[in-house]
Amino acid sequence: MDEELRNHLEMERAELARGGLSAEEARRQALVSFGGVSRTKEEAREARGFPWLEDLAQDVRYAVRGLARTPPFTVAVVVTLALAIGANATMFGIVDRLLLRGPEQVRDPDALRRAYAVHEVAGQPRRLDPILGYAVYAGMRDGSRGLFGAAAYNYRRIRCGTGADARLVDAAHAT
C-alpha cells in the first residue's frame, strides 16, 4: 500500500510540475490534494475489506505485548479468567440440570401431569382435601388406564423437637 500511495503521489506531483510549479511546491500541493497519507491509508483499509478484523488483530497483538511485559500480572489474569469460566460453566450446569430439564427418573417430562381428586358439592366440582390417604392414591393409580406411572406427595408443617425447643418445619411425604 505504501508503494502504491508513493506512486500516486509521484504521479500527482509530476502532473503539477508539468503545470509550471516548482518541484517542492508540486510535492506540497500533491500532499495537500491527497489529504494526508495516513488518512488515505485508513480509508483504503476500510474500503477493501474487514477493518474490524484488522482492528481486532491489532488489539490482540497490543494486549499480548502488554501481558508479556508483566508475567506476574499475566498469571493472575489467566488464573482469574480460568476460575471465572469454570465457575460459570459449573453454575450453568447446575441451573440447567435443576431448572431447565425434567427429573432424570421421569421418562417423558413433557407428559408429566398433576391430578387432583374432586367431588361435586351442589353441582360444583371441588377439590378434595389434599390429604387423601394411601388407599385413595392406590385406587387412582391402579384404576386409571391413562396413567403410565403415578406418585403421590403431600406437604405439611410438622413439629420437630421436644418441649420448648420444638419448632414448626416444612415436611413432605412422598410415595
N, C-alpha and C positions, 0 to 999 in steps of 0.2 A: 504494500500500500504506500509506503514511504517513497519508493521509486516511482510509482505511478503519479503521486502528487508532485514530486520534483519535476517529472516530465510535463505535467500540465502547467505548473508554474513557469517552467522554462519556455514553453510554447507561448504563454500569455506575455512573458517578458519580451520574447523575440518579436511578437506582434506589436507591442507598444514601442519597442526600439525602432522598428521599421516605420512607425508613425512619426518619428522625429524626436523621441525622448532620449535623454542620456541613459547609459546602461544602469546607473544607480537609481535614477528616477523611474525607469521602466520596471526595475525589480521591486521597488517600493510600491508602485501602482498595482503591479501584479498581485503582491501580497494583500493589499487593501481590497482589491476586487474579489480575491478569493475568500476573504472574511476570516482569515486565520487558519493555519494548518491544523491545529488541534481540533477546532470546531468542525472543520471539514472531515477530519478522520472520524470523529464521533458520529457525524451524520451518515457517513459511508458505512460504518459498522452497523448502525441502527437500520439502514435501508437494506442491507444484504442478508439479514437472517434473524438470528435469535440473540438480541442484545442481553436479554435477561439471563440467558445461559452463560454468556461470557462474563457478565457481572457476577454471577454465582461462582463461577470458577475462580475469578479474581478474588472474591471474598474468602473462598475456601483457602486459596494459597496464602492470603494475608493472615488468616486465623492460624494456619499450620505454622507459619513462620513465628507468629507471636507465641504460640504454645511451645515451640521448640526452644525459645529463649528462656523459658521458666519451667524446667522439668517438675519441681515440686507442685507448682500450681496445676500443671497438666495432669499429674497423677491424681490430685484432689478432684479435678473436674471429671476425669474419666470414672473414678470410683463413685462420685456422686451421681453421675448420669447412669451408671450401671445399677446402682441401688434404686434409683428412682424408676427406671424402666422395669426392673424386676418387681418392685412393689406394685407398680401399676398393672403389670401383667398378672400378678397374683390376685390383686383385688378384682380385676375384670373376671378372672376365672371363678372366683368365689361368687360374685354377683351373677354371673352367667349361670352357674350351677344352681344357686338358691332361688333366683328370681325369674330368670328367663326360660328355663327348661322345666319340664314336668318332673315329678319324682321318678327315680330310677325304677322302682318296683312297679310302676304303672306302665303297662304295655302301650296303651294308646291314650296319652294325656288329653288329647282333644275330645275324646269321648267321655271324659270324666264328668259325672253329674252328681248333684246333691238331691236326695229325695227326702220328702217330708211326709209324715203320716197326717192325714187330715180327716176330719169328720164334719158333718153338717150340723149347724145349730140354727134353727129357724130358717132353713133353706139356704144358709150362707156357709161356704166352706171355711173351716177354722183349723189352723194347725194344732195338732195335739201338743200337749206338754212335752218339751224336748226330752224329758227323762221317761222313755218308753219302756225300758226294761229289755232284757235279753230275749225273752220269748217273742216280743213283737218284732225285734230285729231279725231273729231267726226265721220267723214267718214271712217277713218281707223278702229276705234273701232267698229262701227256698221256694217261695211261691211265685216268684216273678220269672217270666221267660225272657224279659228284656235286659236283665242284668247279667253281665258276664262274671262279675265278682262284686262283692259288697263288703263294706266295712262300716262300723258304727263308732261314733265318738260322742263324748259329752264333756262339756266344760262346766266346772263348778268351783266355787270357793270353799275351801275346807280349812279347818283349824289345825295348825301344825304346832306342836309343842305341848307343854303341860303347864298348868297353873297360870301365873302372871306372865310367863314368857311365851304363852301361846299367841299366835298371830294368824290372821287370815292369809292364805296363799291361793293362787290360781292353780287348779289341777285339771288334768284331762284324763278321762278314762277312754280307752280305745280297744277295739277287738283286734 
